Amino acid sequence: MDIKDIRKLSDEDLKKKIISTKEELFTKRMQQANGTLEKPKELYTLRKTVAKLKTVQREREIEEARNNG
């Protein structure tokens, strides 16, 4: 996912996307442990996607705190 697309998501969609991506990452890790993972690059991509999602989520939390404080 591109960061521009992530920034367009609503807060609720962002949370759902984080959860679903983490679940997918867990599944891929289990496949890797079993030796059935076809594309190891997927682990890298999913980890980076989770990081981007969490970064945008944290940016929004900080911005909200600034506006309320």
PQR file with spaces between the fields and no chain letter, atoms N, CA, C, O and H, PARSE charges and radii, in Angstrom:
ATOM       1  N    MET     1       0.831   -1.193    0.000 -0.4000 1.5000
ATOM       2  CA   MET     1       0.000    0.000    0.000 -0.0000 2.0000
ATOM       3  C    MET     1       0.869    1.248    0.000  0.5500 1.7000
ATOM       4  O    MET     1       1.890    1.310    0.685 -0.5500 1.4000
ATOM       5  N    ASP     2       0.464    2.208   -0.752 -0.4000 1.5000
ATOM       6  CA   ASP     2       1.178    3.469   -0.806 -0.0000 2.0000
ATOM       7  C    ASP     2       0.738    4.345    0.364  0.5500 1.7000
ATOM       8  O    ASP     2      -0.411    4.265    0.797 -0.5500 1.4000
ATOM       9  H    ASP     2      -0.366    2.157   -1.308  0.4000 1.0000
ATOM      10  N    ILE     3       1.623    5.163    0.868 -0.4000 1.5000
ATOM      11  CA   ILE     3       1.329    6.009    2.025 -0.0000 2.0000
ATOM      12  C    ILE     3       0.203    6.997    1.705  0.5500 1.7000
ATOM      13  O    ILE     3      -0.563    7.368    2.594 -0.5500 1.4000
ATOM      14  H    ILE     3       2.557    5.228    0.516  0.4000 1.0000
ATOM      15  N    LYS     4       0.099    7.418    0.461 -0.4000 1.5000
ATOM      16  CA   LYS     4      -0.968    8.343    0.073 -0.0000 2.0000
ATOM      17  C    LYS     4      -2.334    7.680    0.219  0.5500 1.7000
ATOM      18  O    LYS     4      -3.299    8.308    0.654 -0.5500 1.4000
ATOM      19  H    LYS     4       0.721    7.116   -0.261  0.4000 1.0000
ATOM      20  N    ASP     5      -2.402    6.407   -0.150 -0.4000 1.5000
ATOM      21  CA   ASP     5      -3.655    5.661   -0.006 -0.0000 2.0000
ATOM      22  C    ASP     5      -4.006    5.454    1.460  0.5500 1.7000
ATOM      23  O    ASP     5      -5.175    5.512    1.842 -0.5500 1.4000
ATOM      24  H    ASP     5      -1.618    5.896   -0.503  0.4000 1.0000
ATOM      25  N    ILE     6      -2.991    5.212    2.274 -0.4000 1.5000
ATOM      26  CA   ILE     6      -3.214    4.999    3.705 -0.0000 2.0000
ATOM      27  C    ILE     6      -3.757    6.266    4.358  0.5500 1.7000
ATOM      28  O    ILE     6      -4.652    6.199    5.201 -0.5500 1.4000
ATOM      29  H    ILE     6      -2.042    5.164    1.964  0.4000 1.0000
ATOM      30  N    ARG     7      -3.225    7.405    3.976 -0.4000 1.5000
ATOM      31  CA   ARG     7      -3.669    8.673    4.563 -0.0000 2.0000
ATOM      32  C    ARG     7      -5.126    8.990    4.213  0.5500 1.7000
ATOM      33  O    ARG     7      -5.778    9.746    4.933 -0.5500 1.4000
ATOM      34  H    ARG     7      -2.499    7.460    3.292  0.4000 1.0000
ATOM      35  N    LYS     8      -5.633    8.438    3.143 -0.4000 1.5000
ATOM      36  CA   LYS     8      -7.018    8.675    2.737 -0.0000 2.0000
ATOM      37  C    LYS     8      -8.017    7.856    3.553  0.5500 1.7000
ATOM      38  O    LYS     8      -9.211    8.157    3.551 -0.5500 1.4000
ATOM      39  H    LYS     8      -5.104    7.824    2.558  0.4000 1.0000
ATOM      40  N    LEU     9      -7.538    6.826    4.250 -0.4000 1.5000
ATOM      41  CA   LEU     9      -8.431    5.973    5.033 -0.0000 2.0000
ATOM      42  C    LEU     9      -8.967    6.705    6.257  0.5500 1.7000
ATOM      43  O    LEU     9      -8.293    7.563    6.826 -0.5500 1.4000
ATOM      44  H    LEU     9      -6.569    6.582    4.252  0.4000 1.0000
ATOM      45  N    SER    10     -10.179    6.358    6.652 -0.4000 1.5000
ATOM      46  CA   SER    10     -10.722    6.911    7.894 -0.0000 2.0000
ATOM      47  C    SER    10     -10.050    6.214    9.068  0.5500 1.7000
ATOM      48  O    SER    10      -9.367    5.206    8.890 -0.5500 1.4000
ATOM      49  H    SER    10     -10.727    5.661    6.190  0.4000 1.0000
ATOM      50  N    ASP    11     -10.247    6.757   10.274 -0.4000 1.5000
ATOM      51  CA   ASP    11      -9.633    6.165   11.465 -0.0000 2.0000
ATOM      52  C    ASP    11     -10.098    4.731   11.664  0.5500 1.7000
ATOM      53  O    ASP    11      -9.297    3.857   11.997 -0.5500 1.4000
ATOM      54  H    ASP    11     -10.802    7.576   10.418  0.4000 1.0000
ATOM      55  N    GLU    12     -11.378    4.485   11.465 -0.4000 1.5000
ATOM      56  CA   GLU    12     -11.929    3.139   11.660 -0.0000 2.0000
ATOM      57  C    GLU    12     -11.374    2.172   10.608  0.5500 1.7000
ATOM      58  O    GLU    12     -11.019    1.038   10.930 -0.5500 1.4000
ATOM      59  H    GLU    12     -12.029    5.194   11.194  0.4000 1.0000
ATOM      60  N    ASP    13     -11.301    2.619    9.367 -0.4000 1.5000
ATOM      61  CA   ASP    13     -10.747    1.775    8.308 -0.0000 2.0000
ATOM      62  C    ASP    13      -9.270    1.488    8.558  0.5500 1.7000
ATOM      63  O    ASP    13      -8.780    0.399    8.261 -0.5500 1.4000
ATOM      64  H    ASP    13     -11.590    3.540    9.105  0.4000 1.0000
ATOM      65  N    LEU    14      -8.578    2.462    9.098 -0.4000 1.5000
ATOM      66  CA   LEU    14      -7.163    2.303    9.409 -0.0000 2.0000
ATOM      67  C    LEU    14      -6.971    1.208   10.466  0.5500 1.7000
ATOM      68  O    LEU    14      -6.089    0.359   10.333 -0.5500 1.4000
ATOM      69  H    LEU    14      -8.976    3.347    9.339  0.4000 1.0000
ATOM      70  N    LYS    15      -7.790    1.232   11.500 -0.4000 1.5000
ATOM      71  CA   LYS    15      -7.711    0.203   12.544 -0.0000 2.0000
ATOM      72  C    LYS    15      -8.012   -1.178   11.983  0.5500 1.7000
ATOM      73  O    LYS    15      -7.328   -2.150   12.305 -0.5500 1.4000
ATOM      74  H    LYS    15      -8.506    1.922   11.608  0.4000 1.0000
ATOM      75  N    LYS    16      -9.034   -1.261   11.147 -0.4000 1.5000
ATOM      76  CA   LYS    16      -9.394   -2.545   10.536 -0.0000 2.0000
ATOM      77  C    LYS    16      -8.271   -3.060    9.649  0.5500 1.7000
ATOM      78  O    LYS    16      -7.978   -4.255    9.638 -0.5500 1.4000
ATOM      79  H    LYS    16      -9.590   -0.471   10.885  0.4000 1.0000
ATOM      80  N    LYS    17      -7.649   -2.163    8.911 -0.4000 1.5000
ATOM      81  CA   LYS    17      -6.562   -2.547    8.009 -0.0000 2.0000
ATOM      82  C    LYS    17      -5.356   -3.042    8.800  0.5500 1.7000
ATOM      83  O    LYS    17      -4.699   -3.997    8.385 -0.5500 1.4000
ATOM      84  H    LYS    17      -7.887   -1.192    8.920  0.4000 1.0000
ATOM      85  N    ILE    18      -5.053   -2.404    9.937 -0.4000 1.5000
ATOM      86  CA   ILE    18      -3.948   -2.842   10.773 -0.0000 2.0000
ATOM      87  C    ILE    18      -4.209   -4.261   11.275  0.5500 1.7000
ATOM      88  O    ILE    18      -3.322   -5.113   11.224 -0.5500 1.4000
ATOM      89  H    ILE    18      -5.587   -1.629   10.274  0.4000 1.0000
ATOM      90  N    ILE    19      -5.407   -4.509   11.752 -0.4000 1.5000
ATOM      91  CA   ILE    19      -5.755   -5.830   12.279 -0.0000 2.0000
ATOM      92  C    ILE    19      -5.669   -6.893   11.185  0.5500 1.7000
ATOM      93  O    ILE    19      -5.089   -7.958   11.393 -0.5500 1.4000
ATOM      94  H    ILE    19      -6.127   -3.817   11.794  0.4000 1.0000
ATOM      95  N    SER    20      -6.243   -6.603   10.031 -0.4000 1.5000
ATOM      96  CA   SER    20      -6.240   -7.599    8.962 -0.0000 2.0000
ATOM      97  C    SER    20      -4.824   -7.862    8.439  0.5500 1.7000
ATOM      98  O    SER    20      -4.491   -8.999    8.104 -0.5500 1.4000
ATOM      99  H    SER    20      -6.714   -5.737    9.861  0.4000 1.0000
ATOM     100  N    THR    21      -3.999   -6.831    8.367 -0.4000 1.5000
ATOM     101  CA   THR    21      -2.628   -7.005    7.887 -0.0000 2.0000
ATOM     102  C    THR    21      -1.803   -7.806    8.891  0.5500 1.7000
ATOM     103  O    THR    21      -0.987   -8.641    8.501 -0.5500 1.4000
ATOM     104  H    THR    21      -4.269   -5.908    8.639  0.4000 1.0000
ATOM     105  N    LYS    22      -2.015   -7.554   10.181 -0.4000 1.5000
ATOM     106  CA   LYS    22      -1.315   -8.333   11.203 -0.0000 2.0000
ATOM     107  C    LYS    22      -1.725   -9.800   11.173  0.5500 1.7000
ATOM     108  O    LYS    22      -0.891  -10.685   11.358 -0.5500 1.4000
ATOM     109  H    LYS    22      -2.678   -6.876   10.498  0.4000 1.0000
ATOM     110  N    GLU    23      -3.005  -10.056   10.941 -0.4000 1.5000
ATOM     111  CA   GLU    23      -3.475  -11.436   10.829 -0.0000 2.0000
ATOM     112  C    GLU    23      -2.844  -12.132    9.624  0.5500 1.7000
ATOM     113  O    GLU    23      -2.442  -13.293    9.703 -0.5500 1.4000
ATOM     114  H    GLU    23      -3.683   -9.336   10.791  0.4000 1.0000
ATOM     115  N    GLU    24      -2.765  -11.415    8.527 -0.4000 1.5000
ATOM     116  CA   GLU    24      -2.147  -11.972    7.331 -0.0000 2.0000
ATOM     117  C    GLU    24      -0.658  -12.245    7.567  0.5500 1.7000
ATOM     118  O    GLU    24      -0.129  -13.263    7.121 -0.5500 1.4000
ATOM     119  H    GLU    24      -3.091  -10.472    8.463  0.4000 1.0000
ATOM     120  N    LEU    25       0.009  -11.331    8.267 -0.4000 1.5000
ATOM     121  CA   LEU    25       1.424  -11.504    8.592 -0.0000 2.0000
ATOM     122  C    LEU    25       1.621  -12.748    9.464  0.5500 1.7000
ATOM     123  O    LEU    25       2.558  -13.516    9.249 -0.5500 1.4000
ATOM     124  H    LEU    25      -0.421  -10.503    8.629  0.4000 1.0000
ATOM     125  N    PHE    26       0.745  -12.941   10.436 -0.4000 1.5000
ATOM     126  CA   PHE    26       0.815  -14.120   11.294 -0.0000 2.0000
ATOM     127  C    PHE    26       0.679  -15.399   10.470  0.5500 1.7000
ATOM     128  O    PHE    26       1.427  -16.358   10.661 -0.5500 1.4000
ATOM     129  H    PHE    26      -0.017  -12.317   10.610  0.4000 1.0000
ATOM     130  N    THR    27      -0.280  -15.398    9.557 -0.4000 1.5000
ATOM     131  CA   THR    27      -0.498  -16.557    8.691 -0.0000 2.0000
ATOM     132  C    THR    27       0.748  -16.853    7.858  0.5500 1.7000
ATOM     133  O    THR    27       1.149  -18.008    7.714 -0.5500 1.4000
ATOM     134  H    THR    27      -0.887  -14.619    9.402  0.4000 1.0000
ATOM     135  N    LYS    28       1.346  -15.811    7.319 -0.4000 1.5000
ATOM     136  CA   LYS    28       2.545  -15.994    6.496 -0.0000 2.0000
ATOM     137  C    LYS    28       3.709  -16.508    7.331  0.5500 1.7000
ATOM     138  O    LYS    28       4.502  -17.322    6.857 -0.5500 1.4000
ATOM     139  H    LYS    28       1.020  -14.873    7.436  0.4000 1.0000
ATOM     140  N    ARG    29       3.819  -16.038    8.573 -0.4000 1.5000
ATOM     141  CA   ARG    29       4.881  -16.531    9.451 -0.0000 2.0000
ATOM     142  C    ARG    29       4.697  -18.015    9.753  0.5500 1.7000
ATOM     143  O    ARG    29       5.674  -18.762    9.819 -0.5500 1.4000
ATOM     144  H    ARG    29       3.175  -15.377    8.958  0.4000 1.0000
ATOM     145  N    MET    30       3.460  -18.439    9.933 -0.4000 1.5000
ATOM     146  CA   MET    30       3.197  -19.858   10.168 -0.0000 2.0000
ATOM     147  C    MET    30       3.540  -20.678    8.927  0.5500 1.7000
ATOM     148  O    MET    30       4.064  -21.787    9.034 -0.5500 1.4000
ATOM     149  H    MET    30       2.667  -17.832    9.879  0.4000 1.0000
ATOM     150  N    GLN    31       3.246  -20.136    7.769 -0.4000 1.5000
ATOM     151  CA   GLN    31       3.592  -20.825    6.524 -0.0000 2.0000
ATOM     152  C    GLN    31       5.111  -20.950    6.391  0.5500 1.7000
ATOM     153  O    GLN    31       5.622  -21.972    5.933 -0.5500 1.4000
ATOM     154  H    GLN    31       2.820  -19.235    7.683  0.4000 1.0000
ATOM     155  N    GLN    32       5.819  -19.903    6.793 -0.4000 1.5000
ATOM     156  CA   GLN    32       7.271  -19.941    6.725 -0.0000 2.0000
ATOM     157  C    GLN    32       7.820  -21.008    7.679  0.5500 1.7000
ATOM     158  O    GLN    32       8.749  -21.737    7.331 -0.5500 1.4000
ATOM     159  H    GLN    32       5.404  -19.073    7.165  0.4000 1.0000
ATOM     160  N    ALA    33       7.251  -21.094    8.861 -0.4000 1.5000
ATOM     161  CA   ALA    33       7.690  -22.081    9.833 -0.0000 2.0000
ATOM     162  C    ALA    33       7.438  -23.504    9.334  0.5500 1.7000
ATOM     163  O    ALA    33       8.219  -24.414    9.612 -0.5500 1.4000
ATOM     164  H    ALA    33       6.496  -20.502    9.143  0.4000 1.0000
ATOM     165  N    ASN    34       6.352  -23.686    8.602 -0.4000 1.5000
ATOM     166  CA   ASN    34       6.019  -24.997    8.049 -0.0000 2.0000
ATOM     167  C    ASN    34       6.764  -25.296    6.750  0.5500 1.7000
ATOM     168  O    ASN    34       6.769  -26.432    6.276 -0.5500 1.4000
ATOM     169  H    ASN    34       5.718  -22.947    8.376  0.4000 1.0000
ATOM     170  N    GLY    35       7.381  -24.284    6.190 -0.4000 1.5000
ATOM     171  CA   GLY    35       8.104  -24.475    4.937 -0.0000 2.0000
ATOM     172  C    GLY    35       7.212  -24.408    3.711  0.5500 1.7000
ATOM     173  O    GLY    35       7.600  -24.872    2.639 -0.5500 1.4000
ATOM     174  H    GLY    35       7.377  -23.362    6.575  0.4000 1.0000
ATOM     175  N    THR    36       6.020  -23.834    3.853 -0.4000 1.5000
ATOM     176  CA   THR    36       5.095  -23.762    2.715 -0.0000 2.0000
ATOM     177  C    THR    36       4.956  -22.354    2.138  0.5500 1.7000
ATOM     178  O    THR    36       4.147  -22.134    1.237 -0.5500 1.4000
ATOM     179  H    THR    36       5.705  -23.457    4.724  0.4000 1.0000
ATOM     180  N    LEU    37       5.724  -21.414    2.639 -0.4000 1.5000
ATOM     181  CA   LEU    37       5.639  -20.043    2.132 -0.0000 2.0000
ATOM     182  C    LEU    37       6.323  -19.964    0.780  0.5500 1.7000
ATOM     183  O    LEU    37       7.504  -20.286    0.653 -0.5500 1.4000
ATOM     184  H    LEU    37       6.381  -21.593    3.371  0.4000 1.0000
ATOM     185  N    GLU    38       5.575  -19.533   -0.233 -0.4000 1.5000
ATOM     186  CA   GLU    38       6.100  -19.491   -1.598 -0.0000 2.0000
ATOM     187  C    GLU    38       6.931  -18.238   -1.869  0.5500 1.7000
ATOM     188  O    GLU    38       7.939  -18.292   -2.574 -0.5500 1.4000
ATOM     189  H    GLU    38       4.615  -19.271   -0.130  0.4000 1.0000
ATOM     190  N    LYS    39       6.500  -17.113   -1.306 -0.4000 1.5000
ATOM     191  CA   LYS    39       7.186  -15.852   -1.568 -0.0000 2.0000
ATOM     192  C    LYS    39       7.633  -15.220   -0.243  0.5500 1.7000
ATOM     193  O    LYS    39       6.838  -14.528    0.392 -0.5500 1.4000
ATOM     194  H    LYS    39       5.682  -17.068   -0.734  0.4000 1.0000
ATOM     195  N    PRO    40       8.866  -15.434    0.185 -0.5600 1.5000
ATOM     196  CA   PRO    40       9.354  -14.869    1.443  0.2800 2.0000
ATOM     197  C    PRO    40       9.324  -13.337    1.468  0.5500 1.7000
ATOM     198  O    PRO    40       9.289  -12.731    2.539 -0.5500 1.4000
ATOM     199  N    LYS    41       9.339  -12.731    0.313 -0.4000 1.5000
ATOM     200  CA   LYS    41       9.289  -11.265    0.219 -0.0000 2.0000
ATOM     201  C    LYS    41       7.986  -10.717    0.805  0.5500 1.7000
ATOM     202  O    LYS    41       7.934   -9.558    1.216 -0.5500 1.4000
ATOM     203  H    LYS    41       9.367  -13.224   -0.557  0.4000 1.0000
ATOM     204  N    GLU    42       6.931  -11.543    0.847 -0.4000 1.5000
ATOM     205  CA   GLU    42       5.649  -11.107    1.399 -0.0000 2.0000
ATOM     206  C    GLU    42       5.779  -10.702    2.868  0.5500 1.7000
ATOM     207  O    GLU    42       5.118   -9.765    3.314 -0.5500 1.4000
ATOM     208  H    GLU    42       6.974  -12.485    0.513  0.4000 1.0000
ATOM     209  N    LEU    43       6.624  -11.404    3.616 -0.4000 1.5000
ATOM     210  CA   LEU    43       6.831  -11.055    5.024 -0.0000 2.0000
ATOM     211  C    LEU    43       7.373   -9.638    5.144  0.5500 1.7000
ATOM     212  O    LEU    43       6.894   -8.845    5.954 -0.5500 1.4000
ATOM     213  H    LEU    43       7.161  -12.166    3.253  0.4000 1.0000
ATOM     214  N    TYR    44       8.367   -9.333    4.339 -0.4000 1.5000
ATOM     215  CA   TYR    44       8.966   -8.006    4.330 -0.0000 2.0000
ATOM     216  C    TYR    44       7.921   -6.944    3.981  0.5500 1.7000
ATOM     217  O    TYR    44       7.822   -5.915    4.649 -0.5500 1.4000
ATOM     218  H    TYR    44       8.757   -9.977    3.681  0.4000 1.0000
ATOM     219  N    THR    45       7.153   -7.204    2.940 -0.4000 1.5000
ATOM     220  CA   THR    45       6.152   -6.248    2.482 -0.0000 2.0000
ATOM     221  C    THR    45       5.071   -6.025    3.540  0.5500 1.7000
ATOM     222  O    THR    45       4.657   -4.888    3.769 -0.5500 1.4000
ATOM     223  H    THR    45       7.234   -8.040    2.398  0.4000 1.0000
ATOM     224  N    LEU    46       4.615   -7.087    4.179 -0.4000 1.5000
ATOM     225  CA   LEU    46       3.579   -6.957    5.203 -0.0000 2.0000
ATOM     226  C    LEU    46       4.092   -6.203    6.423  0.5500 1.7000
ATOM     227  O    LEU    46       3.373   -5.383    6.995 -0.5500 1.4000
ATOM     228  H    LEU    46       4.951   -8.010    3.993  0.4000 1.0000
ATOM     229  N    ARG    47       5.323   -6.473    6.820 -0.4000 1.5000
ATOM     230  CA   ARG    47       5.896   -5.740    7.965 -0.0000 2.0000
ATOM     231  C    ARG    47       5.982   -4.245    7.664  0.5500 1.7000
ATOM     232  O    ARG    47       5.675   -3.415    8.519 -0.5500 1.4000
ATOM     233  H    ARG    47       5.907   -7.139    6.355  0.4000 1.0000
ATOM     234  N    LYS    48       6.390   -3.919    6.477 -0.4000 1.5000
ATOM     235  CA   LYS    48       6.488   -2.508    6.080 -0.0000 2.0000
ATOM     236  C    LYS    48       5.105   -1.861    6.022  0.5500 1.7000
ATOM     237  O    LYS    48       4.951   -0.699    6.397 -0.5500 1.4000
ATOM     238  H    LYS    48       6.639   -4.594    5.783  0.4000 1.0000
ATOM     239  N    THR    49       4.117   -2.591    5.562 -0.4000 1.5000
ATOM     240  CA   THR    49       2.755   -2.061    5.493 -0.0000 2.0000
ATOM     241  C    THR    49       2.216   -1.785    6.891  0.5500 1.7000
ATOM     242  O    THR    49       1.592   -0.749    7.124 -0.5500 1.4000
ATOM     243  H    THR    49       4.242   -3.535    5.258  0.4000 1.0000
ATOM     244  N    VAL    50       2.454   -2.708    7.825 -0.4000 1.5000
ATOM     245  CA   VAL    50       2.017   -2.495    9.204 -0.0000 2.0000
ATOM     246  C    VAL    50       2.697   -1.248    9.779  0.5500 1.7000
ATOM     247  O    VAL    50       2.059   -0.450   10.466 -0.5500 1.4000
ATOM     248  H    VAL    50       2.961   -3.549    7.636  0.4000 1.0000
ATOM     249  N    ALA    51       3.966   -1.089    9.502 -0.4000 1.5000
ATOM     250  CA   ALA    51       4.696    0.075    9.995 -0.0000 2.0000
ATOM     251  C    ALA    51       4.116    1.376    9.437  0.5500 1.7000
ATOM     252  O    ALA    51       3.972    2.355   10.170 -0.5500 1.4000
ATOM     253  H    ALA    51       4.484   -1.738    8.944  0.4000 1.0000
ATOM     254  N    LYS    52       3.788    1.390    8.166 -0.4000 1.5000
ATOM     255  CA   LYS    52       3.190    2.581    7.555 -0.0000 2.0000
ATOM     256  C    LYS    52       1.836    2.895    8.183  0.5500 1.7000
ATOM     257  O    LYS    52       1.531    4.047    8.489 -0.5500 1.4000
ATOM     258  H    LYS    52       3.905    0.595    7.570  0.4000 1.0000
ATOM     259  N    LEU    53       1.031    1.852    8.369 -0.4000 1.5000
ATOM     260  CA   LEU    53      -0.295    2.048    8.960 -0.0000 2.0000
ATOM     261  C    LEU    53      -0.189    2.603   10.376  0.5500 1.7000
ATOM     262  O    LEU    53      -0.916    3.527   10.742 -0.5500 1.4000
ATOM     263  H    LEU    53       1.279    0.916    8.120  0.4000 1.0000
ATOM     264  N    LYS    54       0.711    2.042   11.165 -0.4000 1.5000
ATOM     265  CA   LYS    54       0.874    2.506   12.539 -0.0000 2.0000
ATOM     266  C    LYS    54       1.450    3.921   12.596  0.5500 1.7000
ATOM     267  O    LYS    54       1.126    4.693   13.498 -0.5500 1.4000
ATOM     268  H    LYS    54       1.302    1.291   10.867  0.4000 1.0000
ATOM     269  N    THR    55       2.297    4.252   11.639 -0.4000 1.5000
ATOM     270  CA   THR    55       2.859    5.596   11.587 -0.0000 2.0000
ATOM     271  C    THR    55       1.766    6.622   11.340  0.5500 1.7000
ATOM     272  O    THR    55       1.724    7.653   12.011 -0.5500 1.4000
ATOM     273  H    THR    55       2.560    3.625   10.906  0.4000 1.0000
ATOM     274  N    VAL    56       0.897    6.360   10.400 -0.4000 1.5000
ATOM     275  CA   VAL    56      -0.201    7.281   10.106 -0.0000 2.0000
ATOM     276  C    VAL    56      -1.144    7.369   11.306  0.5500 1.7000
ATOM     277  O    VAL    56      -1.630    8.448   11.644 -0.5500 1.4000
ATOM     278  H    VAL    56       0.931    5.523    9.855  0.4000 1.0000
ATOM     279  N    GLN    57      -1.394    6.238   11.939 -0.4000 1.5000
ATOM     280  CA   GLN    57      -2.257    6.233   13.123 -0.0000 2.0000
ATOM     281  C    GLN    57      -1.653    7.097   14.232  0.5500 1.7000
ATOM     282  O    GLN    57      -2.366    7.866   14.876 -0.5500 1.4000
ATOM     283  H    GLN    57      -0.999    5.361   11.665  0.4000 1.0000
ATOM     284  N    ARG    58      -0.365    6.974   14.453 -0.4000 1.5000
ATOM     285  CA   ARG    58       0.303    7.764   15.493 -0.0000 2.0000
ATOM     286  C    ARG    58       0.325    9.247   15.122  0.5500 1.7000
ATOM     287  O    ARG    58       0.151   10.101   15.991 -0.5500 1.4000
ATOM     288  H    ARG    58       0.214    6.349   13.930  0.4000 1.0000
ATOM     289  N    GLU    59       0.533    9.556   13.869 -0.4000 1.5000
ATOM     290  CA   GLU    59       0.510   10.952   13.423 -0.0000 2.0000
ATOM     291  C    GLU    59      -0.841   11.585   13.739  0.5500 1.7000
ATOM     292  O    GLU    59      -0.910   12.730   14.184 -0.5500 1.4000
ATOM     293  H    GLU    59       0.675    8.862   13.163  0.4000 1.0000
ATOM     294  N    ARG    60      -1.904   10.838   13.508 -0.4000 1.5000
ATOM     295  CA   ARG    60      -3.246   11.354   13.784 -0.0000 2.0000
ATOM     296  C    ARG    60      -3.469   11.548   15.281  0.5500 1.7000
ATOM     297  O    ARG    60      -4.108   12.515   15.695 -0.5500 1.4000
ATOM     298  H    ARG    60      -1.848    9.908   13.146  0.4000 1.0000
ATOM     299  N    GLU    61      -2.942   10.629   16.093 -0.4000 1.5000
ATOM     300  CA   GLU    61      -3.063   10.771   17.548 -0.0000 2.0000
ATOM     301  C    GLU    61      -2.344   12.026   18.032  0.5500 1.7000
ATOM     302  O    GLU    61      -2.867   12.763   18.868 -0.5500 1.4000
ATOM     303  H    GLU    61      -2.422    9.843   15.756  0.4000 1.0000
ATOM     304  N    ILE    62      -1.165   12.264   17.513 -0.4000 1.5000
ATOM     305  CA   ILE    62      -0.385   13.444   17.902 -0.0000 2.0000
ATOM     306  C    ILE    62      -1.097   14.717   17.466  0.5500 1.7000
ATOM     307  O    ILE    62      -1.178   15.680   18.228 -0.5500 1.4000
ATOM     308  H    ILE    62      -0.741   11.666   16.834  0.4000 1.0000
ATOM     309  N    GLU    63      -1.611   14.722   16.244 -0.4000 1.5000
ATOM     310  CA   GLU    63      -2.318   15.895   15.732 -0.0000 2.0000
ATOM     311  C    GLU    63      -3.577   16.182   16.571  0.5500 1.7000
ATOM     312  O    GLU    63      -3.889   17.338   16.860 -0.5500 1.4000
ATOM     313  H    GLU    63      -1.545   13.939   15.625  0.4000 1.0000
ATOM     314  N    GLU    64      -4.282   15.131   16.951 -0.4000 1.5000
ATOM     315  CA   GLU    64      -5.477   15.302   17.772 -0.0000 2.0000
ATOM     316  C    GLU    64      -5.118   15.862   19.153  0.5500 1.7000
ATOM     317  O    GLU    64      -5.834   16.706   19.692 -0.5500 1.4000
ATOM     318  H    GLU    64      -4.028   14.192   16.716  0.4000 1.0000
ATOM     319  N    ALA    65      -4.013   15.390   19.714 -0.4000 1.5000
ATOM     320  CA   ALA    65      -3.576   15.868   21.017 -0.0000 2.0000
ATOM     321  C    ALA    65      -3.176   17.350   20.949  0.5500 1.7000
ATOM     322  O    ALA    65      -3.428   18.114   21.881 -0.5500 1.4000
ATOM     323  H    ALA    65      -3.432   14.705   19.276  0.4000 1.0000
ATOM     324  N    ARG    66      -2.557   17.736   19.847 -0.4000 1.5000
ATOM     325  CA   ARG    66      -2.178   19.148   19.665 -0.0000 2.0000
ATOM     326  C    ARG    66      -3.408   20.032   19.567  0.5500 1.7000
ATOM     327  O    ARG    66      -3.441   21.120   20.142 -0.5500 1.4000
ATOM     328  H    ARG    66      -2.352   17.115   19.090  0.4000 1.0000
ATOM     329  N    ASN    67      -4.409   19.577   18.849 -0.4000 1.5000
ATOM     330  CA   ASN    67      -5.612   20.378   18.660 -0.0000 2.0000
ATOM     331  C    ASN    67      -6.436   20.473   19.942  0.5500 1.7000
ATOM     332  O    ASN    67      -7.096   21.486   20.173 -0.5500 1.4000
ATOM     333  H    ASN    67      -4.382   18.693   18.381  0.4000 1.0000
ATOM     334  N    ASN    68      -6.408   19.449   20.766 -0.4000 1.5000
ATOM     335  CA   ASN    68      -7.187   19.455   22.006 -0.0000 2.0000
ATOM     336  C    ASN    68      -6.410   20.053   23.167  0.5500 1.7000
ATOM     337  O    ASN    68      -7.009   20.450   24.167 -0.5500 1.4000
ATOM     338  H    ASN    68      -5.872   18.627   20.578  0.4000 1.0000
ATOM     339  N    GLY    69      -5.109   20.124   23.058 -0.4000 1.5000
ATOM     340  CA   GLY    69      -4.293   20.571   24.187 -0.0000 2.0000
ATOM     341  C    GLY    69      -3.987   21.996   24.093  0.5500 1.7000
ATOM     342  O    GLY    69      -3.308   22.540   24.963 -0.5500 1.4000
ATOM     343  H    GLY    69      -4.623   19.801   22.246  0.4000 1.0000
